[in-house]
């Protein structure tokens, strides 16, 4: 059971990172600061690097198989 909770939490955080990256895409300074904070976590450093290097706006979290309601209106 604990492993399922950890996976769910990890997916939730991943969705939040992707959604926030989308929202900050136009503000390069804010995006850089946010991804710098994300990189402090060993678990999500690779995801932050990928988001930083991407020239295109990231896909919605559901594209990555992650579902979140963080930014639903």
N, CA, C and O atoms as a Maestro MAE file, in Angstrom:
{
 s_m_m2io_version
 :::
 2.0.0
}

f_m_ct {
 s_m_title
 :::
 protein
 m_atom[292] {
  # First column is atom index #
  i_m_mmod_type
  r_m_x_coord
  r_m_y_coord
  r_m_z_coord
  i_m_residue_number
  s_m_chain_name
  s_m_pdb_residue_name
  s_m_pdb_atom_name
  i_m_atomic_number
  :::
  1 25 0.800 -1.193 0.000 1 A "UNK " " N  " 7
  2 3 0.000 0.000 0.000 1 A "UNK " " CA " 6
  3 2 0.852 1.270 0.000 1 A "UNK " " C  " 6
  4 15 0.525 2.228 -0.700 1 A "UNK " " O  " 8
  5 25 1.925 1.291 0.765 2 A "UNK " " N  " 7
  6 3 2.773 2.474 0.846 2 A "UNK " " CA " 6
  7 2 3.402 2.789 -0.499 2 A "UNK " " C  " 6
  8 15 3.560 3.956 -0.857 2 A "UNK " " O  " 8
  9 25 3.764 1.749 -1.249 3 A "UNK " " N  " 7
  10 3 4.362 1.963 -2.572 3 A "UNK " " CA " 6
  11 2 3.366 2.618 -3.520 3 A "UNK " " C  " 6
  12 15 3.741 3.478 -4.318 3 A "UNK " " O  " 8
  13 25 2.101 2.219 -3.437 4 A "UNK " " N  " 7
  14 3 1.071 2.825 -4.281 4 A "UNK " " CA " 6
  15 2 0.908 4.303 -3.950 4 A "UNK " " C  " 6
  16 15 0.740 5.121 -4.854 4 A "UNK " " O  " 8
  17 25 0.955 4.650 -2.694 5 A "UNK " " N  " 7
  18 3 0.846 6.049 -2.271 5 A "UNK " " CA " 6
  19 2 2.014 6.866 -2.765 5 A "UNK " " C  " 6
  20 15 1.842 8.011 -3.184 5 A "UNK " " O  " 8
  21 25 3.217 6.286 -2.720 6 A "UNK " " N  " 7
  22 3 4.413 6.989 -3.192 6 A "UNK " " CA " 6
  23 2 4.352 7.219 -4.691 6 A "UNK " " C  " 6
  24 15 4.730 8.288 -5.169 6 A "UNK " " O  " 8
  25 25 3.879 6.225 -5.441 7 A "UNK " " N  " 7
  26 3 3.753 6.374 -6.887 7 A "UNK " " CA " 6
  27 2 2.721 7.440 -7.205 7 A "UNK " " C  " 6
  28 15 2.963 8.289 -8.062 7 A "UNK " " O  " 8
  29 25 1.587 7.416 -6.540 8 A "UNK " " N  " 7
  30 3 0.545 8.414 -6.755 8 A "UNK " " CA " 6
  31 2 1.041 9.817 -6.442 8 A "UNK " " C  " 6
  32 15 0.757 10.760 -7.182 8 A "UNK " " O  " 8
  33 25 1.775 9.958 -5.354 9 A "UNK " " N  " 7
  34 3 2.326 11.251 -4.971 9 A "UNK " " CA " 6
  35 2 3.348 11.719 -5.997 9 A "UNK " " C  " 6
  36 15 3.374 12.897 -6.352 9 A "UNK " " O  " 8
  37 25 4.184 10.815 -6.472 10 A "UNK " " N  " 7
  38 3 5.191 11.143 -7.476 10 A "UNK " " CA " 6
  39 2 4.538 11.635 -8.764 10 A "UNK " " C  " 6
  40 15 4.990 12.610 -9.363 10 A "UNK " " O  " 8
  41 25 3.476 10.955 -9.186 11 A "UNK " " N  " 7
  42 3 2.757 11.354 -10.400 11 A "UNK " " CA " 6
  43 2 2.074 12.710 -10.204 11 A "UNK " " C  " 6
  44 15 2.022 13.524 -11.126 11 A "UNK " " O  " 8
  45 25 1.563 12.940 -9.021 12 A "UNK " " N  " 7
  46 3 0.914 14.211 -8.711 12 A "UNK " " CA " 6
  47 2 1.936 15.356 -8.789 12 A "UNK " " C  " 6
  48 15 1.657 16.407 -9.368 12 A "UNK " " O  " 8
  49 25 3.099 15.144 -8.212 13 A "UNK " " N  " 7
  50 3 4.148 16.168 -8.242 13 A "UNK " " CA " 6
  51 2 4.638 16.386 -9.669 13 A "UNK " " C  " 6
  52 15 4.875 17.522 -10.080 13 A "UNK " " O  " 8
  53 25 4.788 15.315 -10.413 14 A "UNK " " N  " 7
  54 3 5.206 15.423 -11.811 14 A "UNK " " CA " 6
  55 2 4.199 16.258 -12.606 14 A "UNK " " C  " 6
  56 15 4.593 17.118 -13.393 14 A "UNK " " O  " 8
  57 25 2.916 16.012 -12.406 15 A "UNK " " N  " 7
  58 3 1.870 16.783 -13.088 15 A "UNK " " CA " 6
  59 2 1.934 18.253 -12.696 15 A "UNK " " C  " 6
  60 15 1.756 19.134 -13.537 15 A "UNK " " O  " 8
  61 25 2.182 18.510 -11.444 16 A "UNK " " N  " 7
  62 3 2.292 19.880 -10.968 16 A "UNK " " CA " 6
  63 2 3.489 20.585 -11.605 16 A "UNK " " C  " 6
  64 15 3.384 21.746 -12.001 16 A "UNK " " O  " 8
  65 25 4.616 19.896 -11.706 17 A "UNK " " N  " 7
  66 3 5.810 20.466 -12.342 17 A "UNK " " CA " 6
  67 2 5.526 20.795 -13.802 17 A "UNK " " C  " 6
  68 15 5.865 21.881 -14.273 17 A "UNK " " O  " 8
  69 25 4.911 19.874 -14.512 18 A "UNK " " N  " 7
  70 3 4.616 20.084 -15.939 18 A "UNK " " CA " 6
  71 2 3.637 21.240 -16.112 18 A "UNK " " C  " 6
  72 15 3.839 22.090 -16.978 18 A "UNK " " O  " 8
  73 25 2.596 21.285 -15.317 19 A "UNK " " N  " 7
  74 3 1.600 22.355 -15.418 19 A "UNK " " CA " 6
  75 2 2.214 23.721 -15.099 19 A "UNK " " C  " 6
  76 15 1.930 24.709 -15.775 19 A "UNK " " O  " 8
  77 25 3.046 23.764 -14.077 20 A "UNK " " N  " 7
  78 3 3.686 25.019 -13.708 20 A "UNK " " CA " 6
  79 2 4.652 25.466 -14.793 20 A "UNK " " C  " 6
  80 15 4.747 26.658 -15.086 20 A "UNK " " O  " 8
  81 25 5.368 24.527 -15.389 21 A "UNK " " N  " 7
  82 3 6.273 24.856 -16.482 21 A "UNK " " CA " 6
  83 2 5.498 25.454 -17.650 21 A "UNK " " C  " 6
  84 15 5.951 26.413 -18.274 21 A "UNK " " O  " 8
  85 25 4.339 24.893 -17.942 22 A "UNK " " N  " 7
  86 3 3.486 25.452 -18.995 22 A "UNK " " CA " 6
  87 2 3.099 26.888 -18.663 22 A "UNK " " C  " 6
  88 15 3.180 27.770 -19.518 22 A "UNK " " O  " 8
  89 25 2.688 27.120 -17.443 23 A "UNK " " N  " 7
  90 3 2.224 28.444 -17.034 23 A "UNK " " CA " 6
  91 2 3.344 29.483 -17.053 23 A "UNK " " C  " 6
  92 15 3.092 30.661 -17.310 23 A "UNK " " O  " 8
  93 25 4.570 29.057 -16.785 24 A "UNK " " N  " 7
  94 3 5.695 29.984 -16.715 24 A "UNK " " CA " 6
  95 2 6.493 30.083 -18.009 24 A "UNK " " C  " 6
  96 15 7.485 30.811 -18.061 24 A "UNK " " O  " 8
  97 25 6.089 29.375 -19.041 25 A "UNK " " N  " 7
  98 3 6.858 29.286 -20.277 25 A "UNK " " CA " 6
  99 2 7.256 30.667 -20.826 25 A "UNK " " C  " 6
  100 15 8.367 30.825 -21.332 25 A "UNK " " O  " 8
  101 25 6.378 31.654 -20.734 26 A "UNK " " N  " 7
  102 3 6.657 32.985 -21.295 26 A "UNK " " CA " 6
  103 2 7.594 33.813 -20.415 26 A "UNK " " C  " 6
  104 15 8.265 34.713 -20.921 26 A "UNK " " O  " 8
  105 25 7.654 33.536 -19.127 27 A "UNK " " N  " 7
  106 3 8.506 34.288 -18.200 27 A "UNK " " CA " 6
  107 2 9.766 33.474 -17.927 27 A "UNK " " C  " 6
  108 15 9.821 32.678 -16.989 27 A "UNK " " O  " 8
  109 25 10.775 33.690 -18.767 28 A "UNK " " N  " 7
  110 3 11.995 32.870 -18.702 28 A "UNK " " CA " 6
  111 2 12.691 32.949 -17.340 28 A "UNK " " C  " 6
  112 15 13.226 31.948 -16.864 28 A "UNK " " O  " 8
  113 25 12.688 34.128 -16.708 29 A "UNK " " N  " 7
  114 3 13.341 34.250 -15.398 29 A "UNK " " CA " 6
  115 2 12.623 33.406 -14.344 29 A "UNK " " C  " 6
  116 15 13.256 32.676 -13.581 29 A "UNK " " O  " 8
  117 25 11.303 33.517 -14.314 30 A "UNK " " N  " 7
  118 3 10.517 32.739 -13.347 30 A "UNK " " CA " 6
  119 2 10.647 31.243 -13.637 30 A "UNK " " C  " 6
  120 15 10.770 30.436 -12.715 30 A "UNK " " O  " 8
  121 25 10.619 30.879 -14.917 31 A "UNK " " N  " 7
  122 3 10.758 29.471 -15.299 31 A "UNK " " CA " 6
  123 2 12.109 28.928 -14.845 31 A "UNK " " C  " 6
  124 15 12.184 27.832 -14.291 31 A "UNK " " O  " 8
  125 25 13.167 29.685 -15.076 32 A "UNK " " N  " 7
  126 3 14.507 29.259 -14.656 32 A "UNK " " CA " 6
  127 2 14.603 29.079 -13.155 32 A "UNK " " C  " 6
  128 15 15.206 28.118 -12.676 32 A "UNK " " O  " 8
  129 25 14.008 30.000 -12.411 33 A "UNK " " N  " 7
  130 3 14.013 29.904 -10.950 33 A "UNK " " CA " 6
  131 2 13.242 28.670 -10.488 33 A "UNK " " C  " 6
  132 15 13.709 27.923 -9.628 33 A "UNK " " O  " 8
  133 25 12.060 28.463 -11.066 34 A "UNK " " N  " 7
  134 3 11.250 27.303 -10.693 34 A "UNK " " CA " 6
  135 2 11.985 26.003 -10.993 34 A "UNK " " C  " 6
  136 15 12.041 25.114 -10.143 34 A "UNK " " O  " 8
  137 25 12.548 25.884 -12.193 35 A "UNK " " N  " 7
  138 3 13.236 24.644 -12.547 35 A "UNK " " CA " 6
  139 2 14.501 24.449 -11.713 35 A "UNK " " C  " 6
  140 15 14.907 23.314 -11.465 35 A "UNK " " O  " 8
  141 25 15.123 25.539 -11.281 36 A "UNK " " N  " 7
  142 3 16.263 25.434 -10.367 36 A "UNK " " CA " 6
  143 2 15.859 24.803 -9.047 36 A "UNK " " C  " 6
  144 15 16.596 23.993 -8.485 36 A "UNK " " O  " 8
  145 25 14.692 25.176 -8.556 37 A "UNK " " N  " 7
  146 3 14.172 24.580 -7.313 37 A "UNK " " CA " 6
  147 2 13.863 23.106 -7.534 37 A "UNK " " C  " 6
  148 15 14.175 22.270 -6.686 37 A "UNK " " O  " 8
  149 25 13.250 22.783 -8.676 38 A "UNK " " N  " 7
  150 3 12.906 21.387 -8.979 38 A "UNK " " CA " 6
  151 2 14.176 20.538 -9.064 38 A "UNK " " C  " 6
  152 15 14.174 19.381 -8.644 38 A "UNK " " O  " 8
  153 25 15.248 21.099 -9.599 39 A "UNK " " N  " 7
  154 3 16.502 20.354 -9.746 39 A "UNK " " CA " 6
  155 2 17.120 19.959 -8.406 39 A "UNK " " C  " 6
  156 15 17.937 19.040 -8.350 39 A "UNK " " O  " 8
  157 25 16.747 20.628 -7.350 40 A "UNK " " N  " 7
  158 3 17.289 20.286 -6.024 40 A "UNK " " CA " 6
  159 2 16.845 18.902 -5.583 40 A "UNK " " C  " 6
  160 15 17.459 18.294 -4.707 40 A "UNK " " O  " 8
  161 25 15.784 18.410 -6.189 41 A "UNK " " N  " 7
  162 3 15.307 17.061 -5.895 41 A "UNK " " CA " 6
  163 2 15.941 16.107 -6.889 41 A "UNK " " C  " 6
  164 15 15.768 16.268 -8.097 41 A "UNK " " O  " 8
  165 25 16.667 15.126 -6.404 42 A "UNK " " N  " 7
  166 3 17.302 14.147 -7.295 42 A "UNK " " CA " 6
  167 2 16.265 13.460 -8.168 42 A "UNK " " C  " 6
  168 15 16.535 13.110 -9.317 42 A "UNK " " O  " 8
  169 25 15.089 13.274 -7.616 43 A "UNK " " N  " 7
  170 3 14.042 12.531 -8.295 43 A "UNK " " CA " 6
  171 2 13.519 13.239 -9.544 43 A "UNK " " C  " 6
  172 15 13.156 12.583 -10.521 43 A "UNK " " O  " 8
  173 25 13.479 14.563 -9.519 44 A "UNK " " N  " 7
  174 3 12.884 15.311 -10.621 44 A "UNK " " CA " 6
  175 2 13.895 16.170 -11.384 44 A "UNK " " C  " 6
  176 15 13.501 16.958 -12.243 44 A "UNK " " O  " 8
  177 25 15.180 16.033 -11.087 45 A "UNK " " N  " 7
  178 3 16.201 16.831 -11.762 45 A "UNK " " CA " 6
  179 2 16.211 16.579 -13.269 45 A "UNK " " C  " 6
  180 15 16.327 17.520 -14.054 45 A "UNK " " O  " 8
  181 25 16.092 15.330 -13.671 46 A "UNK " " N  " 7
  182 3 16.091 14.991 -15.101 46 A "UNK " " CA " 6
  183 2 14.878 15.608 -15.805 46 A "UNK " " C  " 6
  184 15 14.999 16.104 -16.925 46 A "UNK " " O  " 8
  185 25 13.721 15.580 -15.158 47 A "UNK " " N  " 7
  186 3 12.525 16.188 -15.728 47 A "UNK " " CA " 6
  187 2 12.727 17.699 -15.890 47 A "UNK " " C  " 6
  188 15 12.355 18.266 -16.917 47 A "UNK " " O  " 8
  189 25 13.309 18.344 -14.891 48 A "UNK " " N  " 7
  190 3 13.569 19.788 -14.966 48 A "UNK " " CA " 6
  191 2 14.535 20.099 -16.110 48 A "UNK " " C  " 6
  192 15 14.330 21.062 -16.848 48 A "UNK " " O  " 8
  193 25 15.576 19.296 -16.260 49 A "UNK " " N  " 7
  194 3 16.534 19.506 -17.355 49 A "UNK " " CA " 6
  195 2 15.842 19.397 -18.710 49 A "UNK " " C  " 6
  196 15 16.091 20.205 -19.604 49 A "UNK " " O  " 8
  197 25 14.987 18.411 -18.860 50 A "UNK " " N  " 7
  198 3 14.256 18.215 -20.107 50 A "UNK " " CA " 6
  199 2 13.355 19.407 -20.390 50 A "UNK " " C  " 6
  200 15 13.299 19.887 -21.522 50 A "UNK " " O  " 8
  201 25 12.651 19.886 -19.372 51 A "UNK " " N  " 7
  202 3 11.754 21.031 -19.542 51 A "UNK " " CA " 6
  203 2 12.536 22.290 -19.909 51 A "UNK " " C  " 6
  204 15 12.087 23.077 -20.742 51 A "UNK " " O  " 8
  205 25 13.700 22.485 -19.293 52 A "UNK " " N  " 7
  206 3 14.515 23.672 -19.552 52 A "UNK " " CA " 6
  207 2 15.043 23.667 -20.978 52 A "UNK " " C  " 6
  208 15 15.086 24.720 -21.614 52 A "UNK " " O  " 8
  209 25 15.444 22.521 -21.494 53 A "UNK " " N  " 7
  210 3 16.034 22.422 -22.826 53 A "UNK " " CA " 6
  211 2 15.002 22.480 -23.945 53 A "UNK " " C  " 6
  212 15 15.336 22.787 -25.089 53 A "UNK " " O  " 8
  213 25 13.762 22.186 -23.618 54 A "UNK " " N  " 7
  214 3 12.714 22.158 -24.633 54 A "UNK " " CA " 6
  215 2 12.443 23.564 -25.161 54 A "UNK " " C  " 6
  216 15 12.307 24.510 -24.387 54 A "UNK " " O  " 8
  217 25 12.365 23.692 -26.478 55 A "UNK " " N  " 7
  218 3 12.042 24.979 -27.077 55 A "UNK " " CA " 6
  219 2 10.543 25.116 -27.294 55 A "UNK " " C  " 6
  220 15 10.040 26.221 -27.499 55 A "UNK " " O  " 8
  221 25 9.836 24.007 -27.249 56 A "UNK " " N  " 7
  222 3 8.383 24.019 -27.428 56 A "UNK " " CA " 6
  223 2 7.695 24.026 -26.073 56 A "UNK " " C  " 6
  224 15 8.249 23.559 -25.078 56 A "UNK " " O  " 8
  225 25 6.504 24.553 -26.048 57 A "UNK " " N  " 7
  226 3 5.706 24.519 -24.820 57 A "UNK " " CA " 6
  227 2 5.443 23.059 -24.463 57 A "UNK " " C  " 6
  228 15 5.069 22.277 -25.337 57 A "UNK " " O  " 8
  229 25 5.629 22.674 -23.204 58 A "UNK " " N  " 7
  230 3 5.417 21.278 -22.834 58 A "UNK " " CA " 6
  231 2 3.972 20.853 -23.034 58 A "UNK " " C  " 6
  232 15 3.045 21.657 -22.927 58 A "UNK " " O  " 8
  233 25 3.808 19.595 -23.323 59 A "UNK " " N  " 7
  234 3 2.464 19.039 -23.486 59 A "UNK " " CA " 6
  235 2 1.748 19.053 -22.145 59 A "UNK " " C  " 6
  236 15 2.379 19.167 -21.093 59 A "UNK " " O  " 8
  237 25 0.456 18.939 -22.190 60 A "UNK " " N  " 7
  238 3 -0.312 18.848 -20.945 60 A "UNK " " CA " 6
  239 2 0.104 17.572 -20.219 60 A "UNK " " C  " 6
  240 15 0.509 16.601 -20.858 60 A "UNK " " O  " 8
  241 25 0.009 17.566 -18.893 61 A "UNK " " N  " 7
  242 3 0.417 16.385 -18.129 61 A "UNK " " CA " 6
  243 2 -0.222 15.096 -18.606 61 A "UNK " " C  " 6
  244 15 0.401 14.037 -18.547 61 A "UNK " " O  " 8
  245 25 -1.465 15.173 -19.081 62 A "UNK " " N  " 7
  246 3 -2.137 13.951 -19.525 62 A "UNK " " CA " 6
  247 2 -1.420 13.312 -20.714 62 A "UNK " " C  " 6
  248 15 -1.536 12.105 -20.927 62 A "UNK " " O  " 8
  249 25 -0.681 14.107 -21.489 63 A "UNK " " N  " 7
  250 3 0.104 13.569 -22.603 63 A "UNK " " CA " 6
  251 2 1.144 12.582 -22.082 63 A "UNK " " C  " 6
  252 15 1.457 11.590 -22.740 63 A "UNK " " O  " 8
  253 25 1.677 12.866 -20.884 64 A "UNK " " N  " 7
  254 3 2.690 12.005 -20.276 64 A "UNK " " CA " 6
  255 2 2.067 10.885 -19.458 64 A "UNK " " C  " 6
  256 15 2.777 10.123 -18.801 64 A "UNK " " O  " 8
  257 25 0.751 10.783 -19.495 65 A "UNK " " N  " 7
  258 3 0.070 9.748 -18.724 65 A "UNK " " CA " 6
  259 2 -0.147 10.131 -17.289 65 A "UNK " " C  " 6
  260 15 -0.415 9.271 -16.449 65 A "UNK " " O  " 8
  261 25 -0.034 11.434 -16.983 66 A "UNK " " N  " 7
  262 3 -0.170 11.923 -15.621 66 A "UNK " " CA " 6
  263 2 -1.460 12.722 -15.555 66 A "UNK " " C  " 6
  264 15 -1.727 13.542 -16.434 66 A "UNK " " O  " 8
  265 25 -2.254 12.495 -14.534 67 A "UNK " " N  " 7
  266 3 -3.517 13.205 -14.398 67 A "UNK " " CA " 6
  267 2 -3.520 14.018 -13.108 67 A "UNK " " C  " 6
  268 15 -3.207 13.500 -12.036 67 A "UNK " " O  " 8
  269 25 -3.875 15.293 -13.221 68 A "UNK " " N  " 7
  270 3 -3.900 16.175 -12.074 68 A "UNK " " CA " 6
  271 2 -5.046 17.159 -12.217 68 A "UNK " " C  " 6
  272 15 -5.446 17.498 -13.331 68 A "UNK " " O  " 8
  273 25 -5.566 17.610 -11.112 69 A "UNK " " N  " 7
  274 3 -6.621 18.622 -11.135 69 A "UNK " " CA " 6
  275 2 -6.115 19.930 -10.539 69 A "UNK " " C  " 6
  276 15 -6.917 20.807 -10.218 69 A "UNK " " O  " 8
  277 25 -4.811 20.077 -10.385 70 A "UNK " " N  " 7
  278 3 -4.224 21.259 -9.756 70 A "UNK " " CA " 6
  279 2 -4.671 22.563 -10.389 70 A "UNK " " C  " 6
  280 15 -5.022 23.510 -9.685 70 A "UNK " " O  " 8
  281 25 -4.660 22.616 -11.723 71 A "UNK " " N  " 7
  282 3 -4.933 23.870 -12.412 71 A "UNK " " CA " 6
  283 2 -6.234 23.842 -13.181 71 A "UNK " " C  " 6
  284 15 -6.447 24.685 -14.053 71 A "UNK " " O  " 8
  285 25 -7.106 22.903 -12.888 72 A "UNK " " N  " 7
  286 3 -8.415 22.873 -13.552 72 A "UNK " " CA " 6
  287 2 -9.247 24.057 -13.077 72 A "UNK " " C  " 6
  288 15 -9.240 24.405 -11.896 72 A "UNK " " O  " 8
  289 25 -9.968 24.673 -14.021 73 A "UNK " " N  " 7
  290 3 -10.796 25.813 -13.640 73 A "UNK " " CA " 6
  291 2 -12.196 25.370 -13.337 73 A "UNK " " C  " 6
  292 15 -13.044 26.194 -12.996 73 A "UNK " " O  " 8
  :::
 }
 m_bond[291] {
  # First column is bond index #
  i_m_from
  i_m_to
  i_m_order
  :::
  1 1 2 1
  2 2 3 1
  3 3 4 2
  4 3 5 1
  5 5 6 1
  6 6 7 1
  7 7 8 2
  8 7 9 1
  9 9 10 1
  10 10 11 1
  11 11 12 2
  12 11 13 1
  13 13 14 1
  14 14 15 1
  15 15 16 2
  16 15 17 1
  17 17 18 1
  18 18 19 1
  19 19 20 2
  20 19 21 1
  21 21 22 1
  22 22 23 1
  23 23 24 2
  24 23 25 1
  25 25 26 1
  26 26 27 1
  27 27 28 2
  28 27 29 1
  29 29 30 1
  30 30 31 1
  31 31 32 2
  32 31 33 1
  33 33 34 1
  34 34 35 1
  35 35 36 2
  36 35 37 1
  37 37 38 1
  38 38 39 1
  39 39 40 2
  40 39 41 1
  41 41 42 1
  42 42 43 1
  43 43 44 2
  44 43 45 1
  45 45 46 1
  46 46 47 1
  47 47 48 2
  48 47 49 1
  49 49 50 1
  50 50 51 1
  51 51 52 2
  52 51 53 1
  53 53 54 1
  54 54 55 1
  55 55 56 2
  56 55 57 1
  57 57 58 1
  58 58 59 1
  59 59 60 2
  60 59 61 1
  61 61 62 1
  62 62 63 1
  63 63 64 2
  64 63 65 1
  65 65 66 1
  66 66 67 1
  67 67 68 2
  68 67 69 1
  69 69 70 1
  70 70 71 1
  71 71 72 2
  72 71 73 1
  73 73 74 1
  74 74 75 1
  75 75 76 2
  76 75 77 1
  77 77 78 1
  78 78 79 1
  79 79 80 2
  80 79 81 1
  81 81 82 1
  82 82 83 1
  83 83 84 2
  84 83 85 1
  85 85 86 1
  86 86 87 1
  87 87 88 2
  88 87 89 1
  89 89 90 1
  90 90 91 1
  91 91 92 2
  92 91 93 1
  93 93 94 1
  94 94 95 1
  95 95 96 2
  96 95 97 1
  97 97 98 1
  98 98 99 1
  99 99 100 2
  100 99 101 1
  101 101 102 1
  102 102 103 1
  103 103 104 2
  104 103 105 1
  105 105 106 1
  106 106 107 1
  107 107 108 2
  108 107 109 1
  109 109 110 1
  110 110 111 1
  111 111 112 2
  112 111 113 1
  113 113 114 1
  114 114 115 1
  115 115 116 2
  116 115 117 1
  117 117 118 1
  118 118 119 1
  119 119 120 2
  120 119 121 1
  121 121 122 1
  122 122 123 1
  123 123 124 2
  124 123 125 1
  125 125 126 1
  126 126 127 1
  127 127 128 2
  128 127 129 1
  129 129 130 1
  130 130 131 1
  131 131 132 2
  132 131 133 1
  133 133 134 1
  134 134 135 1
  135 135 136 2
  136 135 137 1
  137 137 138 1
  138 138 139 1
  139 139 140 2
  140 139 141 1
  141 141 142 1
  142 142 143 1
  143 143 144 2
  144 143 145 1
  145 145 146 1
  146 146 147 1
  147 147 148 2
  148 147 149 1
  149 149 150 1
  150 150 151 1
  151 151 152 2
  152 151 153 1
  153 153 154 1
  154 154 155 1
  155 155 156 2
  156 155 157 1
  157 157 158 1
  158 158 159 1
  159 159 160 2
  160 159 161 1
  161 161 162 1
  162 162 163 1
  163 163 164 2
  164 163 165 1
  165 165 166 1
  166 166 167 1
  167 167 168 2
  168 167 169 1
  169 169 170 1
  170 170 171 1
  171 171 172 2
  172 171 173 1
  173 173 174 1
  174 174 175 1
  175 175 176 2
  176 175 177 1
  177 177 178 1
  178 178 179 1
  179 179 180 2
  180 179 181 1
  181 181 182 1
  182 182 183 1
  183 183 184 2
  184 183 185 1
  185 185 186 1
  186 186 187 1
  187 187 188 2
  188 187 189 1
  189 189 190 1
  190 190 191 1
  191 191 192 2
  192 191 193 1
  193 193 194 1
  194 194 195 1
  195 195 196 2
  196 195 197 1
  197 197 198 1
  198 198 199 1
  199 199 200 2
  200 199 201 1
  201 201 202 1
  202 202 203 1
  203 203 204 2
  204 203 205 1
  205 205 206 1
  206 206 207 1
  207 207 208 2
  208 207 209 1
  209 209 210 1
  210 210 211 1
  211 211 212 2
  212 211 213 1
  213 213 214 1
  214 214 215 1
  215 215 216 2
  216 215 217 1
  217 217 218 1
  218 218 219 1
  219 219 220 2
  220 219 221 1
  221 221 222 1
  222 222 223 1
  223 223 224 2
  224 223 225 1
  225 225 226 1
  226 226 227 1
  227 227 228 2
  228 227 229 1
  229 229 230 1
  230 230 231 1
  231 231 232 2
  232 231 233 1
  233 233 234 1
  234 234 235 1
  235 235 236 2
  236 235 237 1
  237 237 238 1
  238 238 239 1
  239 239 240 2
  240 239 241 1
  241 241 242 1
  242 242 243 1
  243 243 244 2
  244 243 245 1
  245 245 246 1
  246 246 247 1
  247 247 248 2
  248 247 249 1
  249 249 250 1
  250 250 251 1
  251 251 252 2
  252 251 253 1
  253 253 254 1
  254 254 255 1
  255 255 256 2
  256 255 257 1
  257 257 258 1
  258 258 259 1
  259 259 260 2
  260 259 261 1
  261 261 262 1
  262 262 263 1
  263 263 264 2
  264 263 265 1
  265 265 266 1
  266 266 267 1
  267 267 268 2
  268 267 269 1
  269 269 270 1
  270 270 271 1
  271 271 272 2
  272 271 273 1
  273 273 274 1
  274 274 275 1
  275 275 276 2
  276 275 277 1
  277 277 278 1
  278 278 279 1
  279 279 280 2
  280 279 281 1
  281 281 282 1
  282 282 283 1
  283 283 284 2
  284 283 285 1
  285 285 286 1
  286 286 287 1
  287 287 288 2
  288 287 289 1
  289 289 290 1
  290 290 291 1
  291 291 292 2
  :::
 }
}
